[in-house]
Amino acid sequence: SVVVCTRDRHDTIGQAIESIAQCDYPDFDIHIMDQSTTDGTKQIIDSITPKYAETCPIVYHHLDKAGLSRSYNAGMRVSNGDIIAFTDDDVIVPTDWVQKIVNAFQNDPQVALLYGQVCVPKSLEESVRQGVIVPALTFKNREAIHKGKTFKVFGMGANMAIRRTLLSSVEGFDEALGGGGPLRSAQDYDFSYRTYLTGKTILLEPSVWVDHYGTRTQDQWPLTLKNYGIGDGAFYAKH
């Protein structure tokens, strides 16, 4: 199952969902967890859903209360895939994205949580050179993180996946953390660290990548950093 959390991003949600629905894996579904304040996103999803009805079920859910962690948790409850992949409403994924996630979990039964690369699209490279900020996370080498190795704070929720069995020992995302919550960010760091404590493996897999179209201006970036800082401080204090 693929879970996409969204809030008032009707300008990008359509291309994100279509790119996922076009993945060549034979059996998966998509769950849209919408916290928007208008029906714009629902209208877009309703227009896309029939196009993929026979190959990839797209299920729309509306959540009345905002919060990224709350939305992740709701998405995990309503989906039923053995693997749950997460990406954002402002990305485009390649057609082999789902298959490569599945391969990574099949190749190592100890992998419980996976992070892939979040890349700057070629079409935005010039904008970045002009000062536009596109949050990204790239790396070249595959790495397994588990007990016996030092934990590292790493990964972006725009490209992650979990094995559903992990939820029997890590009870979802902390809803005080993350966008829309009182502590604003670091929900993925917290989830990752709690996974590490179970003794399961966190895999950093460079072959699993997405293009990120979410941009920030120079004026917007300080508030983003402030939110990251609040969440990071909460994460370290908690643990």
matplotlib code that plots the C-alpha trace (Angstrom):
import matplotlib.pyplot as plt

x = [0.0, 1.1, 0.0, 0.1, -0.7, -1.8, -3.2, -4.2, -1.8, -4.2, -1.6, 0.7, -1.3, -2.6, 0.8, 2.1, -0.8, -0.6, 3.1, 2.5, -0.5, 1.7, 4.2, 4.7, 4.3, 1.3, -0.6, -0.8, -3.2, -3.0, -4.6, -4.9, -5.1, -6.5, -6.6, -7.4, -9.6, -11.4, -12.7, -10.1, -8.0, -11.0, -12.2, -8.7, -8.6, -12.2, -11.1, -8.1, -9.5, -11.5, -8.5, -6.7, -9.6, -8.6, -4.9, -4.4, -7.2, -7.0, -8.9, -9.7, -10.0, -10.7, -9.4, -11.1, -8.1, -4.7, -1.4, 1.1, 1.8, -2.0, -2.4, 0.4, -1.2, -4.6, -3.1, -1.5, -4.9, -6.9, -4.4, -3.6, -0.4, 2.3, 4.6, 3.5, 5.3, 5.0, 5.6, 4.5, 2.0, 4.7, 6.8, 7.0, 8.1, 9.7, 7.7, 9.9, 9.6, 7.2, 9.1, 12.4, 10.9, 9.5, 12.9, 14.7, 12.4, 12.5, 16.3, 16.7, 14.0, 15.6, 14.8, 11.8, 12.2, 13.6, 14.6, 15.4, 16.8, 14.8, 16.2, 16.0, 14.4, 16.5, 13.8, 14.4, 18.2, 18.4, 15.9, 18.1, 21.1, 19.1, 18.3, 15.1, 15.4, 14.2, 14.6, 16.4, 18.4, 20.8, 23.4, 25.4, 25.9, 23.5, 23.8, 22.1, 21.7, 20.9, 22.0, 25.8, 26.2, 25.8, 22.4, 22.2, 19.5, 18.7, 15.9, 12.9, 9.3, 8.9, 10.5, 10.2, 8.5, 7.9, 7.2, 3.7, 4.9, 7.0, 3.8, 3.5, 6.6, 6.6, 3.2, 3.0, 4.1, 4.2, 1.3, 2.9, 5.7, 5.5, 3.9, 0.6, 1.5, 2.6, 6.2, 6.2, 8.8, 11.1, 8.3, 10.4, 13.5, 11.5, 9.9, 13.3, 15.0, 12.3, 12.7, 16.4, 15.7, 13.7, 16.9, 15.4, 17.3, 16.9, 18.0, 19.3, 18.7, 19.9, 18.2, 14.8, 14.5, 11.8, 11.9, 10.8, 9.0, 8.3, 10.1, 10.8, 11.8, 14.6, 12.0, 10.1, 13.2, 13.9, 10.4, 11.0, 14.3, 12.7, 10.1, 12.9, 14.7, 11.7, 11.0, 14.7, 14.9, 11.8, 13.2, 16.4, 14.6, 12.2, 15.0]
y = [0.0, 3.6, 6.3, 10.0, 12.7, 16.0, 19.4, 22.2, 21.1, 20.8, 22.3, 19.3, 16.4, 15.3, 14.7, 13.0, 10.5, 9.8, 9.1, 6.6, 5.0, 4.4, 2.3, -1.1, -3.2, -5.6, -5.4, -2.3, 0.4, 4.1, 5.8, 9.6, 11.1, 14.6, 17.3, 20.1, 23.1, 23.0, 20.3, 21.0, 18.0, 15.7, 16.9, 16.1, 12.7, 11.9, 12.8, 10.6, 7.5, 6.1, 6.1, 3.6, 1.6, -1.7, -1.5, 0.5, 1.3, 4.9, 5.4, 8.9, 9.7, 13.0, 13.8, 16.6, 17.3, 18.3, 16.8, 14.8, 12.1, 11.7, 11.3, 8.7, 6.7, 6.9, 5.8, 2.7, 1.8, 2.0, 0.3, -3.4, -4.0, -6.0, -3.1, 0.5, 3.1, 6.8, 9.8, 13.4, 15.3, 17.3, 14.5, 12.5, 8.9, 6.7, 3.8, 1.2, 3.0, 0.4, -2.6, -1.4, -0.9, -4.4, -5.8, -4.2, -5.8, -9.2, -9.2, -8.8, -10.1, -7.9, -4.7, -3.0, 0.6, 1.9, 5.4, 6.4, 9.4, 12.7, 14.5, 17.9, 17.6, 18.7, 21.2, 23.0, 23.0, 26.5, 27.8, 26.4, 28.1, 31.3, 30.9, 28.8, 26.1, 22.5, 20.2, 17.1, 14.2, 12.3, 9.6, 7.2, 4.1, 1.6, 1.3, -0.8, 0.7, -1.6, -2.3, -2.7, 0.2, 3.9, 5.3, 8.2, 10.8, 10.4, 10.1, 12.1, 11.1, 12.0, 8.6, 5.9, 2.5, 0.1, -3.6, -3.8, -6.3, -3.5, -1.9, -4.7, -3.3, 0.4, 1.8, 4.4, 8.0, 10.3, 12.7, 15.5, 15.6, 16.4, 19.1, 20.4, 19.0, 21.2, 20.1, 20.7, 18.1, 15.2, 12.5, 10.5, 10.7, 9.5, 6.6, 5.6, 5.6, 3.6, 1.1, 1.0, 0.2, -2.9, -4.4, -4.4, -2.9, 0.5, 0.5, 3.5, 2.5, 4.8, 2.9, 4.0, 7.7, 10.4, 13.9, 16.6, 19.6, 21.3, 24.7, 27.4, 30.9, 32.6, 34.4, 31.2, 29.1, 30.6, 29.5, 26.1, 25.9, 27.1, 24.3, 21.7, 23.0, 22.8, 19.2, 18.2, 19.6, 17.7, 14.5, 14.7, 15.7, 12.7, 10.2]
z = [0.0, -0.7, 1.7, 0.6, 3.2, 1.8, 2.9, 0.4, -2.3, -5.2, -7.5, -7.2, -5.8, -9.2, -10.8, -7.6, -7.6, -11.3, -11.1, -8.3, -10.1, -13.2, -11.2, -12.8, -9.7, -10.3, -7.0, -4.9, -3.8, -2.9, 0.1, 0.0, 3.5, 2.9, 5.5, 3.1, 4.0, 0.6, -1.7, -4.4, -3.7, -3.6, -7.0, -8.5, -6.9, -8.1, -11.7, -11.6, -9.8, -12.7, -15.0, -12.8, -11.5, -13.1, -12.3, -9.1, -6.6, -5.3, -2.1, -0.8, 2.9, 4.5, 8.0, 9.9, 12.2, 10.8, 11.7, 9.6, 12.2, 12.8, 9.0, 8.8, 11.6, 10.0, 6.7, 8.2, 9.8, 6.6, 4.4, 4.5, 2.4, 4.0, 3.0, 3.5, 1.4, 2.1, -0.1, -0.3, -2.3, -4.1, -5.6, -8.7, -8.5, -11.2, -12.6, -10.7, -7.3, -5.8, -7.2, -5.9, -2.4, -2.5, -3.7, -0.8, 1.8, 0.1, 0.0, 3.7, 6.2, 9.0, 7.2, 8.9, 7.8, 4.5, 3.4, -0.1, -1.8, -2.2, -5.3, -6.8, -10.3, -13.2, -14.1, -10.8, -10.8, -12.3, -9.8, -7.0, -8.5, -8.3, -4.6, -4.5, -1.8, -2.5, 0.6, -0.6, 0.7, -1.5, -0.8, -2.9, -0.7, 0.6, 4.4, 7.0, 10.5, 13.4, 17.0, 17.1, 14.7, 15.8, 15.2, 12.8, 12.4, 8.7, 6.2, 4.8, 5.0, 1.4, 0.5, 3.2, 3.7, 6.5, 6.9, 8.5, 11.2, 12.6, 14.0, 16.6, 18.4, 17.3, 17.8, 15.0, 14.8, 17.8, 17.1, 19.2, 16.6, 12.9, 10.7, 12.1, 15.6, 18.6, 18.1, 14.3, 13.0, 13.7, 13.6, 11.2, 13.4, 16.4, 14.5, 13.1, 16.5, 18.1, 15.2, 15.9, 19.6, 18.5, 17.0, 13.5, 10.5, 9.0, 5.4, 3.5, -0.2, -2.9, -5.7, -4.3, -5.3, -5.9, -7.4, -5.0, -6.4, -3.0, -3.0, -0.4, -0.9, 1.0, 3.0, 3.9, 4.8, 8.3, 9.5, 8.1, 9.9, 13.1, 12.8, 12.2, 15.3, 17.6, 16.4, 16.7, 20.2, 21.2, 19.7, 21.7, 24.9, 24.5, 24.1]

ax = plt.figure().add_subplot(projection="3d")
ax.plot(x, y, z, "-o")
ax.set_aspect("equal")
plt.show()
